[in-house]
Amino acid sequence: MRVLLGDGDELPELYAAPDQPWLRVNMVATVDGAATGEDGTSRSINTGADKVVFDLLRDTSDALVVGAGTVRIEGYAVGRKPLVVVSRTASVPPTQRKAGRGKVLMATVSTAPYLEEARQILGNENVLVLGSHRVDLARMKDELVLRGFRHLLSEGGPHLLRDLLDQGVADELDATVVPRIVAGGHLRITDGPPLDVPLQLHTLVEQDHTLLARWFVTR
Ligand SMILES: NC(=O)c1ccc[n+]([C@@H]2O[C@H](COP(=O)([O-])OP(=O)(O)OC[C@H]3O[C@@H](n4cnc5c(N)ncnc54)[C@H](OP(=O)(O)O)[C@@H]3O)[C@@H](O)[C@H]2O)c1
C-alpha cells in the first residue's frame, strides 16, 4: 500500500495494470456515499483530481464495459475506445446507434427483446449472447480477452458493479471519494441484492482533498 500527498506525476505508474487479463471498475462517490449529485449523474460530483484518474484509466484500457443504464442516463458519446454495453434488453442506447462498426459491442442474453435490432445496428459479430436470462459476465470477459481486449475498464454503473463483483469478474475497484456531503436520496456505487466481497487496499492517493483508492478484489 502506498499513501501519497501532492502532485499526480506518479499516477501512471501507480495505476499500471498487471500484465494479464484484468478488469477494473472506476467509480466516484461523495464522503456520505452518494454516487450521483444534483443532476442525477456522477458528473455533478466529479473533481479535477478524479477526472485525471478517469482519463488515465480510459487511456490505458483496451475497451470500456458499461451498463446500458449508465450509457443512457449519462448520454455516453462515441469515444476512441470500443464500448461494450451490458444489457438484458439489448436495446442499443441512442447515442451509440450511429457509431462505426466495431466501436460498440453488446453483451446480452438470447431472450433479449431487442436482440435482432442490436444485430442489425451493430453487426452480428458485435453482439455477444452470453446466456439465456442472465449475462454471464465471466464469459464476457473471456470473450473480450480473446478479441484482444486484455485490459478492461468498467465505469459502472452501480448495478453492473454489483454484478461484476457477485460473479467474481472484477479484479480491481478504483474508488474516488470527493470532499463533499450531499445527503438526499442518491444511489451508492453498488446497487442490487446484498453481497460481501473482501478488498485489499493497493494504493491511496490524496490530491486536492480528493481520495483516490485502488482496491484489489481478493478471492
Ligand atoms: N458514481 C459513479 O462513479 C457512477 C458510475 C456510473 C453510473 N453512475 C450513475 O448511476 C446511475 C445508473 O445506475 P444503474 O445501477 O442503473 O446503472 P447501470 O448498472 O449502468 O444500469 C443498469 C442497466 O444496465 C444493464 N445492466 C446492468 N448490469 C447488468 C447485468 N449484470 N446484466 C445485464 N444487464 C445489466 C441493464 O440494462 P437494460 O435495461 O438495457 O437491460 C440495467 O437495467 C446513473 O445516475 C449514473 O449517473 C455513477
The ligand as an ORCA input file, in Angstrom:
! r2SCAN-3c Opt
* xyz 0 1
  N     -20.600      7.497     -9.259
  C     -20.178      6.789    -10.274
  O     -18.981      6.512    -10.418
  C     -21.173      6.320    -11.290
  C     -20.738      5.491    -12.344
  C     -21.683      5.062    -13.270
  C     -23.007      5.443    -13.159
  N     -23.370      6.257    -12.153
  C     -24.773      6.675    -12.028
  O     -25.550      5.527    -11.727
  C     -26.864      5.706    -12.237
  C     -27.295      4.476    -13.019
  O     -27.305      3.388    -12.112
  P     -27.626      1.896    -12.579
  O     -27.284      0.988    -11.470
  O     -28.991      1.836    -13.166
  O     -26.556      1.730    -13.757
  P     -26.199      0.511    -14.681
  O     -25.772     -0.675    -13.927
  O     -25.268      1.050    -15.710
  O     -27.570      0.274    -15.432
  C     -28.482     -0.711    -15.160
  C     -28.917     -1.246    -16.517
  O     -27.738     -1.704    -17.199
  C     -27.941     -3.020    -17.652
  N     -27.234     -3.934    -16.767
  C     -26.522     -3.644    -15.632
  N     -26.000     -4.754    -15.113
  C     -26.363     -5.760    -15.924
  C     -26.133     -7.172    -15.926
  N     -25.404     -7.772    -14.986
  N     -26.671     -7.913    -16.919
  C     -27.405     -7.331    -17.880
  N     -27.671     -6.011    -17.945
  C     -27.144     -5.241    -16.975
  C     -29.431     -3.202    -17.666
  O     -29.851     -2.565    -18.876
  P     -31.174     -2.920    -19.701
  O     -32.250     -2.155    -19.002
  O     -30.925     -2.403    -21.087
  O     -31.345     -4.392    -19.642
  C     -29.851     -2.423    -16.446
  O     -31.202     -2.010    -16.485
  C     -26.829      6.969    -13.073
  O     -27.375      8.009    -12.307
  C     -25.352      7.204    -13.301
  O     -25.061      8.567    -13.496
  C     -22.498      6.691    -11.200
*
